[in-house]
């Protein structure tokens, strides 16, 4: 539960002094988000909101085992396993999860809005996550379970993570449904505390009561806390309901990635393609990370066997280049229930190459856990054995990963924020993209000016060399919530420059803060008293300077409306037909991938038909992109299989 004081979360750094200037840390503040822009962006890409299954519709029951570790990229829980969608699937908010991905409970509804923004003290029931109906009476072969059979519900949970901490009055509750009486009973409760967790705690509940050992059993999680925003966070992962076999009741074998893939670039998450491709091979290599920093985990295997990891990068034409593998990655033994970061050195001979003449190039890194023999299934849950990271080169510089966990602000009339970027190539600045988070009351009536400063390692020097006045914070439901501030075109020579803003008043503007990316204080500067000092708070700001020799669109690229793409039949059996309503349809690339990101079909020129007769049945992803303009659209595709 939160009171009005929690609209802004002031870090307990009030005693900390910036020795270089004597400015105290209370000049900087971070706060909890009131809206979820990832959810709102996903809704903006869909013509219809997410459909929900009601208990009346979901009549069919599923057999055990039931399992979900939320490792497949999505925004809402898998509707084939859960009948509601108010929780949020993500890869950033938890710390040390059992596997990559988790589901988060907060004070936001399924559309990413507060349950109640009329009362700052509103609290109570918030999110629910309800399983599909399950058959706990008999197995899929029609054999009834014996009373002595060990059926357990196992899950992991974490308070806070990288978000807001639930207090002692807040809770996460697990309930079971009595199928005959149609009544819910609470069977477990986790309570908030004065501090958040740094690891996920395991809960194991034996289901022995015959009232639950019925066809149509369900279970659900509910959180109680503040209803006014992304507050009082609980994270749940690795939910398993199954019959366990003696004598080893933990008879699950699972090796998994723990965190999602990260940028392959040193320091940056994105660079303008025109700037990167301007460099020679040695200079390009200097921008590439030396290690993939992959974290693996052994869940529940007491006798671990060697596994291996391999990584491949696919360019936007589908051409593949191995970037990691061999050596120590061919024989990895991970102790039971422990994390391991193997020495995953990236191939120094590799650097990004592409023949596109546009402002945009895309590379997809795919990492996979495999057996040392190179064949066979590694474990019981292969979905978490693959990682996919898309390294995009557009026309902007960025440090952040695109997701804001918190909001950031500075106090003081005329307070300034300056972000250091080392510009590779002289070019025309066309825009500055900024993510402003919604915290409490809107600040869209507050005025600031965009500014650029010259300077060096010690920060900005002198007055701004460029200013654009009378700007205000803007909120947007476009992808990732960035708003594009088009500026009067100004040529920026290669070198060190600082991009940011100067606020007119002492109101916190709530700049998006990505705390999942480690802070680099040497690039973040604030000025509240007439002198510059490094920001000491966590994370990286969400400010991105945009460069182009020609006029750009309002956005960096355009995600085409759903109606522009037609795909049939559904499901596809032998041939997939594609219709694209766009004046430049002929120059669009067509790519078909599996859910792990592996390219199965690619064409540099638009094609209206893809032969899928040899594909296995399942879900696939169809991507269409214009390498010149950056316009793109994606669609999930169902193939019935051969």
N, C-alpha and C positions, 0 to 999 in steps of 0.2 A: 504494500500500500504506500502511496506517495501523497504528500501534501504539496501545497503551492511552492514550497521551497525547492521542490525537485524539478521545476521547469528548467532549472539550470543546475547541473551537478558540478559544484566547485571542488576540484581535487584538493585533497588534504596536503597541499604544498604551501600553505600560507606562511610557513616559517622559512621557506626556501628563498634565498636571495640570489639574484643574478649578480655575481661579483663584478662583472665587467661594467655594470651601469647602475647598480643599486635599485633596479626595478624589481618589485616583488611579484610573485607568481599569481597573485589575485588579479593582476591586469589581464590574465588569460583565463578563459573559462570554457569548459566543455559541457554539453548537455545531451539529454536523451532525445531521440527522434520521436516526433509525434505521428509521422506517417512512414510507411514502408514503400520506398520508391521502386524497389525491384518488383514487388507485387503490382503496383500501379502501372509500371512499364509493361509488364506482361499482359495486363488487362487491356492496355492501350493498343497492343498488337492483335487483339482478338475482337472480332465483331460481337461476340456474345460472351458473357461472363462464364466462369467455370460452372459446369453443371454439377449439381449435388445429387447423390442418391439418397432417397429417403428410406426409412425402415420399411415402409409399405411397399416400395418398389423392389428393394433388395431382398427377395424371397429366397433365392438359392443360397445354400450354405456351402462352404468350402471345407475340405478335409485338412487335417494336420499333415505336415507341419506348416505353420504360418511364420513368415520371417520378413522383416524389412529393416535395412540399415540405412535407407535414404541416401544411397550412394549414387543413384542415377540423377543426372542434372534435371531438375524440375523446380517449380515454384511451390506447387501444392503437393500434398501427399498423393501417392498412387491410388487412383480411384478404383483400381481392381482389388485393393486391400483395405481401404478406408472409405467410410461413407460420408465424411464431411471434409471441409477444406479451409477451416479457419486458421490452422497453424501454417507455418512457413518453413519450407525446406531450404536449407542454405549450407554453405561450406566455409563460413567465415566467423560465426559467432562463438563457436565452442572451442575449448582448449583441450588438447589431447583426447579426442574422441576415439572410440574403439575402431572405427573405420571412417573414411572420408564421407562427409555429409552427415546431417542430423536434422531433426525437426524442432522448431523453436516455438515456445508458448510465450505470449506477451499480452499487451492490452490493445492490440490492433485486430480488426476483423479480417475476413478473407479478401477484402478489397484493399487492405493496407491502410484503413482509416481507423481512428480511435472509436472504441465502442461508445464513449460518452465524452464529448468535448465541451459540454455545457457546464460542467462542475469539476473544478480542479481537484476535488477530493473524492470523486466518484471511484468506488472500488467494489469488487464482487467477482462473480463468475465471468471469465473472459473466454479463452479458447477451449475447444474440445477436439479430441482426436478419437474417433470411434471405429473399432474394427468392423469388418464385414461379418455376417453371421458365420459361425464355425460349428462344425459337428464334433462335439466332445463325447458323443455316445458310441460311435463306431468309426472304424477306419474306412479308407476308400475301397477296401475289399469286402465291406459289409460285416466285418468281424467286430463285435462289441468290445469296448475297452473293459478290462477287469478292474475291480476296485483297487487291486494291488498295483496296477500300472502307474508308473510315475509320470504324471503330466505336469509340466512346469511352465510358467510364464516368466521369462527372463528379460530384463531390460537394463539399460544404463541411463543415468540422469546426471545433470550438472546444473548448479545454480550459477547465474550471472554469466560466466565465460567472459567474452569481450564486451558484453553489454551492461545493463543496469542490474543491480543486486536486489533480489527479493528480501524484504524484511521478515522479522519473526511472525508477523501477522499474516503473511502471504503463504500460499501453499500450492503444491502440486498433488493431485489426488488420483488414485487409480480405483476404478469401480468395475464390478462384474455384474452382468445381467442374468437374473434368474429367468430362463426362457419361458417357463410355465406361468409364473406369476407376472412376468413382464415388469419386474422391479429391479432397480439398480441398488447395489450395496457397495459401500466403500470398504476396500480391503487393504489399502495402504495409503499413507500420506507422507509427503516430504515437506518440511517447513523451511522458511527462509532463515537467514542468519545474518550476523553482522559483517560477514566476509563472504566473498564468492569462492567457488571451487576452482582448482587448477587441474583436476582430473575428474573423470566420470566415475560415479559410484555404481556398483552393480547391485541389482535387486533380483532375488529369485523367490518366486511364490509357487508353492505346491497347490494344485487344484485337486482336492480330494472330496469335497462336499458333493454328494450326488445331485443336489439341486442345480449345480453348474455343469455336471457331466451329461448334458443334453444336446440334442440337435437344435441349433439356433442360438448357441451361447455367443455372447459378445463381451468385449471389454473396452473401456474408454479411459483416457486421461483428461483431466480438467485442471485448469489453473485458476486460482483466485488471487486477485491483486488489483493494481491500479487499472482503470479502464480508459485512461486518457492518452496513451501513447505506447511507444516501444519501451515499456517499463517492466520491472519485476520479471526478468527473463529466466525461463527454465528450458533446458535442452535435453531431448530424449533421443537415444540412439540404440541400435542393435536389439530390436524388439523381436523376441522369439517365443513362440508357443508350440510345444511339440512333446511327444512322448520320448522320454529319456530311457535309455536301456542300461541296466546294471551290468557289471559292477562300476563301469565308468559312466556316470550320469552326464558328464560334460563331454559327450561323444560328438562334438562338432569340430571339424577341421577347417580353419579359415585363416588364410594369410591375406593381408589387405594393405592398401595405402591408407595413410592417416590424414594427410592434407592434400588439397587440390594442387594441381600444377601451378607453377608461378612463371613469371616473365623470364625469358631466356636472355634478357639484356641486363647488363650491369646498371644498377641504380634506377634506370628508367623502366616503365611498363610499356611505353610506346614512344616512337620517334616518327617524324615525317619521312615517308619513303624517299622523297626527292633529296632529303638531306643525307640519309643513311647511304643511299646508292651513289652519292657524290664522292664518298670516301674510297680510298684504295683498299685492297684486301687486308693489309696489315692493320689499317685503321678500323675497319669493320670488325675484325677479330677482337680489338681492344674493347669493343662495346658488348662482347658476348660473355656471359657468365662462364666461369671455369667448372662449375658443378651444378647438377640439376637439383641437389638438395632434396632427395626423395626420402620420406619417412615411411618405413614398413612396420607392420605389427603382426605378431602371432597371437591370434585369439583362440585359446582353448586347446591347442595341440600340445600335450605334455611330452611328446616324443617328436620334436620338430625334425623335418627332413630338409635337405638343401633345396632352395629355390633359386631362380635367377631372374634378373630384370634386364629388359632391353627397351631402348627408346628410339623412335624414328620421327623425323620431321617430314611432313608432306607439304609441298608448295601448293599454290592455288590451282595448279594444273594436274595435281595428283602424283607428281614425281616424288619419290621417297629417298631420303638420305639417313642412314643410321647415325645417331649422335651419341649414344651411350650404350654400353654393353661390353661383355667380355671381362677378362681379368677377374677382379674380386666380385663382380656382379654375377658371375656364373656359378657361384657356390656360396650362397648366403644361408646361414643357420640362425634363426631368430629364437631366443629363449621364450618360454611360455609367458603369455600376457605381458610382453615387453615390446617397447619400440626400438627400432634399430635404424640408424641413418648410414647406409653403406657408402663407400667412397665412389660416388657416381660422377666421375669426371666427364665433362662434355668433350667431344672430339675437337681438338684444337684446329684441325684442318677444315672444319666446317664453318661457313658463314652464309648468311642469307643472300641468295641470288635469285633474281627474277628479271624477266625481259619486259615486264609491263612498262608502258610509257606514262601511265597515270600517276595519281597521287597516292595510290593504294596498292598494297601487296599483303597477302595473308599467308601465314605458315601455321600448320597445326602439328604440335608435338604430341605424340602418343606413347605412353609408357605402359609396359605390361609385365605382370608377374607370371612366370612360367616354370615348368618343371625343368630340371637340369638335363633331362633326356630330350627335351624339346617337343614332347608329345604327351597327350593325356591331360586330364583336368587337374588343376593344382589343388582345389579344395571344394568344399560344399557350396560356397557362395561366390561364383566367378564374377558377379557384377562389380565387386569392389577391387578386382584384380587389374583394372585398367584406369589410367588417368588420361585426360585430354586437356590440352591447353592451347588456345588459339592466340598466336602472336600476331597482332595486327599492326601494320605500319600504315597510318593514315596521313594526315597533314598536321598533326599536333604533337607536342611533347607532353608526357605525363609521368608522374611517379606513382599515382594511386592505382588500385586494382579495379576501380569502377563502382565500388560499394561503400557507402558511408555507414559506419556503425554508430557514430556520434556526431554532434554538431559542435562547432568551435566559434569563439568570439573573443574580442578584445574590448576593454573598457576605455573610454576617453574620447572627448571631442577631438577630431582630427587624428585619431588613432590609425595607424597604417600597418598593413600586412604586405610583405614583399617576399616573393618566392624566387629562389635562384635557379636559373636554367643556363646551361652552357650551349649556346646555339652553334650548331655545326657549320652552317652555311648561311651566308647573307641572303635574306629573303624578305618578302613583304608580309608584315603582320596584318591579317585580315580580321581576326576575332580573338576573343578570350572566352573560353568555356569555363563556367563556374557552377558548381553544385551548391545551392543554398538549401539547407535542411529546414524543415518546418518544426519548430519547437514552440509550443504554447501559442501565443498570439502572433498573427502575421506581422512581418516587418517590411512588407512590400511598399510601405509609404516612406521608408527611410532612404535618404539620398546618400550616395557615395560617388566617388570618381575613380575610374580605372586609371592606373598609372604604370609607367615603366621607368625604372631607374638604371643608370649605369653603375658599375661597382666592381668589386673583386671578392676575395675570400673573406674579407672583414665585413661585407655587407654593402648596401647601397651607399653611393657617394653623391652628395649634393642634392639639388632639387630634381624632381622627375623630369626626364627628357621628353615625356609624352604624357598627356592627360586627356581623358574624355569625361566631361562633367555630366551631372544630372542623371546618373544611373540609379536604379533601384533593384533590390533583390527580386528575382522572379522564380517561381516554382513551376516545374513542368513534369508531366507524366511521360515524357519521351524516354528513350532508353537511358537508364541509369540516372535520370533526373537532372542532367546538365542543361544549363541554359546558355545559348550562344549570344554573346554580346559582340555584335559586329562593330568594328571600330573604323575610324578614318584610316585608310591604308597608310602605313608607315614602314619604311625600309629599316630593317634591323640588321646591322652587320654581324658577321660571325664574332663570337666572344661571349663573355659573361654578362647576363642581363637579369634584371629582377622585375617580375610581373606581379601585380597585386592591386590593392585599392586603398583609398583614403576615405574614411567615413566622416560624414558631416557632424553626426551626433554621437552621444555616448551609449547608444543602444547596440546590444550584441546582434550581429547580422547572421550568426549561425552558419558559418561556412562548413560544408561537408568535411568530415574528418574520417579518414580511412585508418583505423587503428590496427587492421590486419597486416598492414605494411609497416615494417619497423621504421621508427622515426630516424630522420637524418637532420639533427639540429643545425648542421652547417648550411642547410639550404632554406631554412625557415627563419625569417627575421620579422620582428615587430618593433614598432616605435610608438610609445605612448607618452613619452616625456621629452621628446626632442632629440633623442639618441637611439640608435639601433642596437638591438640585442637579439640573441638567438632564442627562439621558442624552445622551451624545455618540456612541453607536454607531449604525450605519445602520439604516434601516427603521422600521416602525411596529409596535407591539405589537398582539396580537389579543385585545383586551378590548372587549366591547360591552355597555353598559347597556341594559336592556329596560324599556320603560314601557307601562303599560296601566291604564285606570281599572277594569278588571275582571280576574278571574283568567285567567291564560294557561295554555296547554297546556305540557307539559314542553319542547317545542321551540317555535321561533318559528312554524313552520308544520309541516305533516305531509306528507311525500312518501308517497302512498298505495302499498300493496303492488302489485306487478305483477299479481297475481291479481284486483285490483279492476277492471281495465280489460280489456275484450275488444274486439278489432277484427277484422273479417273482411269480405270474403275477402282473402287474401294471395296474390298481389298483387291490389289493387283495380283494376277496369277501368272500370265505369260508376258504381258506388255504393259508398261506404264505410259500413259499419254499425258502430255504436259501442254497447257495453254498459258501464255504470258501476255497480258494486255499492257504493252509498253511500246512507245515509238521506237526505242532502240533495242527491242527484244533480240535481234539477231546477234548483238555483240555480248550477250550475257553468257557467262560460264555456267555450266550445269554440273553439279557434283552430287553424288549419292553416297552417303556414309552409313555405317552402322552406329549404334549408340555409343560405342567406344571411340568414335571419331575416325575409324579406318576408312579410307576412300575405296569404294568398290566400283565406282564409275565416275569418269570425268570427261567433259568435252569443252574445248575452248570456245566453241561456237554453239549457240542455242540449238537444241534438238527437241523435236516434239515427241520422240518415242525412245524408251529405254527397254531393252530386253531383260526381263527379270525372271525368266523361266527357270534359271538354275540357282536362284537365290533361296536360301532357307526361309521358312516362314517366320515372321516377326515384325518388329517395328524398326523403321529406318528413317533417316533424315535426308530430305531433299533440299539442296542449297542452290539458289540462283543468284549470281552477282555480276555486276558490271565493273570490270577492272579499271575503267576510265573514270566513271563518275562515283563509284563506290556504292551505288544503289544496290539493294539486296533484299531477298526475301527467302524464308525457310519454311518448311512444312514437314510435319511428321507423316510418314507413309507406312501403310500396313500392307505387307506382302503375304499372301496365303501360303506360299512355299510350294516346292516341287513334290 
